[in-house]
Amino acid sequence: MLRRTQLFGRKTRVTFALPADHPSGTVSVVGDFNNWQPGLHEMRRRRNGTRTVSVILPPGTHRFRYLATGGLWFDDDSADHIDHHSSVMRL
């Protein structure tokens, strides 16, 4: 799930959220905003039963995917668009 919060100026805080136990193991958000580097935006478990990480992004179109333990890549159903490359969000 994506949650967007408009900040002062033109930037947006995007919070990526997943259930704490699905998929199991470590999950990172990997995208054009972090040069597709796993581990830079690793999701953290929260008390409410979710895993989240927030990233501050400029306006525009951003591509991303999730990468879980074992090399499992998957997309976000709440993205603005999903194509054969990645999830897409427009800010």
N, C-alpha and C positions, 0 to 999 in steps of 0.2 A: 504494500500500500504506500502511496506517495501522499505526503502532506506538505503543502506549500504555504509559506508565510512571507509576505512582502516586508522587506526591511526598508529602512530609510534609504533614499536614493533609488537606484534601479535594480538592486540585487534582491535575490530571493533565497530564503533558507528552505531547502528541500529536505524533509525527513523521510528516510526510507524505513519501512517497518515490515517485519515478518513475524510469524508465530515463533516462539522461543525454541520449539522442538521440531520444526519442519522447514527445511530438511535438517537432519542432525549434523553436528559438527560446526566448524567455523564457516561463516559466510561473509564475503566482502562485496561491496558495491564497486564495480569496475566500469569505467566509462571514459569518454573523451575528455572529461574534466580532470582526470587523474592519469592521463596517458595510458589507460588500460592496465594499470599496475595493481595486481592483487595485493591485499594487505594494507593499502594506504587508507582505506575507509572500511575497516572491519566492523561488523555489527556487534553491539554489546547487549547482553541479556539485561532486561529490566524487570522490576518487581511485578509489573502488571501482566507478565506472561508473554511479552514480545521481545524482539531484538530490534534495535534501531541504530541508525547513524544519521547525522545531519551534515549537509554540505551547503555552503553558501555559493551560489552560482549567479553569473551575469545573465542578462536577457539573451534569448536566442533559443536555438534548437540543440538539445543535448541527447546523446546516445549513451545507453548504459545496459548492463546485464548484471546478474548476481552470479558469483562463483562460490560454490560450496566445497567442502572437503571432498576429496576424491575426484576433483576435476568436473563436478556437475555444474554446468552453465544453465541458467534459466532466466526467463523474462518476467516482467511485472505486469500482471493483468490490468492494473490500474493506470498504466502508462497511456499517454495520448494516442500512441500508435505502436504497433509491433510489426516489424517486417522480418525478412529472412536473415537480417544482420543483428538486430538488437531491439530493445525497447527504446521508444523515443518520447521525450517530453519537451514541450514548448513553454518557455517562460517569457 
